[in-house]
Amino acid sequence: MRIVKAIYGWFDRRYNITPLIEKNVTKKRVPKTLGWAACFGGLSLLIFLVQVFTGVLLLMYYKPDPANAWDSVTFIKSNVSMGWLVQRIHTVSANLMIVMVLMHMARIAYYKVYRTPRELHWVSGVVLLMLTLILAFTGYLLPWTQLSYWGAKVGTEIPGAIPVIGEDIVRWVRRGEAISGETLGFFFALHIWIIPATISAFMAMHFAMIRRTGISRPL
């Protein structure tokens, strides 16, 4: 701990980190009317960070290849020290993140705190919900099991109901006519880089708007 404090102190003396943390976290003033339900947004962020951390650990062993994907997941759960725990945390936290985002939006809708001047908060929140669902859906295929294969097949058929362009969207998402190795690679790229980066950008915008307009409170 002394080493950590020494390193932190070295950076703190040069970049004044402590005042920034006190202003935005430890000594930040919030309305007294806020209850435990106001924590769902912060919990969503916390679970997202858990997802990123566990995902990086899993990425060290996972192979996005139809011939090796399932074997790599089995290796993680059976042979890597604490691999089964990391994999389980990653899986469960994906579901928890969806629940937290939905609960957060339910609170906002119930108390009607999406009204002026916070309309864009709601819009960015809806986008974050859609991105969270896509993140979970793309990760569902990665173990390359029968369940994940057919789940992805059914899920990717949904855009086909859109008139005119539906079938083109299905082929674009699948990277072809059927679920294949190309689909797995595309979902892998979406899951580990494109969607997390997009979520991070929208979260930054979401939090910046909250800082600008202040924390919402029930009327």
C-alpha positions, 0 to 999 in steps of 0.5 A: 500500500505504501508503494501505491500511495507513493505512486499516487502521490507522485501523480497527484502532485503533478496533475492535482488528481485529488481535487478532481476526485473530491469535486466529482465523486467523494464530495459531490453534492446530490439532492436529498430527495434521491433514494436507492432507485437513483443508483441504477444508472451508476450500477449499470456503469459499474457492471459495464466496467466488470464486463470490460475487465472480465472480457479482457481476461477471457480474450486472452484464451478465446479463439473466434474460430468455428473449429476452436471457439467451443474448445477454447471456452471449455479450456477457459472453464476447465483448465485456466485457474479461476477461468470458470469464475471469470466466465460465469461473472461475465455471463451473469453480469451481461444479464444484470447490466440489461436489468439495471439499464431497464430499471434505470429507464423505468425510474426515469419514465415513472418520475417523468424526469425526462422532460425539459431540459433532459430530453436528450438524456432519454434519447441517449439512454434509449440508444444505450439500451439498444447497444446493451442488447446488441452487446449481449446478443453478439456475445451469445454466439461466441461460445459456438454451441447449438443453443447459441447458433440457433439463437443467433439464427432466430435473432438475425431473422427478425430484421427480415420482417422490415419491408424492402430492405429486410432481407438485405439487412439479414444477409449483412448481419450474417455476412452471407446467407446463413450463420457461419464462421464469417458471422462469428468473426463479425459478431466477435469484432462487434462484441469486443471493440465496436459496440463497447467503444460506441457504448463508452462514447454514448456514456461519456455524452450521457454523463456530460449532459447530466453534469450540465443539467444537474442530477434529476429528481422526482417532482 
